[in-house]
């Protein structure tokens, strides 16, 4: 029998998914729980396994296509004699099916008439040029692929040559010349369409030849499909920038005490096999600031005209992967120690880079951090992870001279940047928020007052 595998309801309000990669193809034998297709939703990328053993007979869609929940993804032929007979009986052709087939065969016969096969393959621009030069295209043997008439065929004929050159003899143009010719032909083509001179007799094969010519002319370019995670990132960034009035705020932090505190904690972290970075300290300081200024830990429900203040602190960590940027979340950061946060950061970061992050680890964020300190740069202006109202940029720590009590000293300094939703957070609040956070970072002993 034929089993129809449909895109399941993954939950969390997901109504459609994008096909990222097929793991199988028609003709493949699959077993139960074998991964068949990778699908991306607004929430996560998931691998869908086969619920049955059988042979793939049909797949619907290609990488980059979006499909609705409940739509048929693929069909599997499974071993079930009884059901197979029922299915076969259902598929017996009716009289109407036979009539349709006969009509189809008749149409195919008509399409194969000699005069149809003799139709000239040429672009609209070439056809117009031939008319202007009083040349009958039907008498020309095109030197292009599949017999397509090229510009040089017309030029050679106009110059009095006996026959257009063969494909092997035709003039070889460099990519720039081919690109210019293509541009000129496209202009003529557009003009012809505007003037109602579009030749309805051009077959699909000719359109394919035109597209092939465009591809050949762009030899110095590489085309990368805009699909999968990259397209999803683009959609979310566009949504955020179109809906949220961003504004930025930048300040600097003296990280000298944090650097020393981390150094003191490293032996304990190594003993417990925990990778301790500066990020857990920054997250604890961030949580303290979010508690002090709850509007920064909120979201806006535009339909109900309500601001939702969140009493939980789930911090998203922007993570670069081979396929693009995703934001796994450290849940309940206010209830975890610095070492526990470090464990969470390493776990979700490793899973994200391996493409195995769990759906639950990508949901429920209330505020995000993007850390580019290991890469460099002074500061950035990150895009808010909508519908959150704020994001923090963390940058490199470097030693430089600063003045302390009228004395020049060397300190570990770092710039931090923020972007806020100006509908919710005003500039004065942003400055106060940053100042409060900086106070905790410059005095890390304060982080342990409310430590869980």
Buried (B, 14 or more C-beta within 10 A) or exposed (E): BBBEBBBBEBEEEBEBBBBBBBBBEEEBEBEEEBBBBBBBBBBBBBBBBBBBBBBBBEBBBEBEEBBEBEBBBBBBBBEBEEEBEEBEEEEEEEEEEEEEEEEEEEEEEEEEEEEEEEBBBBBBBBBBBBEEEEBEBEEBEBBBEEBBBBBBBBBBBEEEEEEBBEEEEBEEBEEEEBBEBBEEBBEBBEEBEEEEBEEEEBEEEBEEBBEBBBEEBBEEEEEEEEBBBBBBBEEBBEEBEEBBEBBBBBBBBBBBBBBEBBEEBEEEBEEEEBEBBBBBBBBBBBBBBBBEBEBBBBBBEEEEEEBEEBEEBBBBBBBBBEBBBBBBBBBBBBEBEBBBBBBBBBBBBEBBBEBEBBBEBBBEBBBBBBBBBEEEEEBBBBBBBBBBBBBBBBBBBBEEEBEEEEEEEEBBBBBBBBBBBBEBBEEEBBEBBBEBBBBBBBEBEBBEEEEE
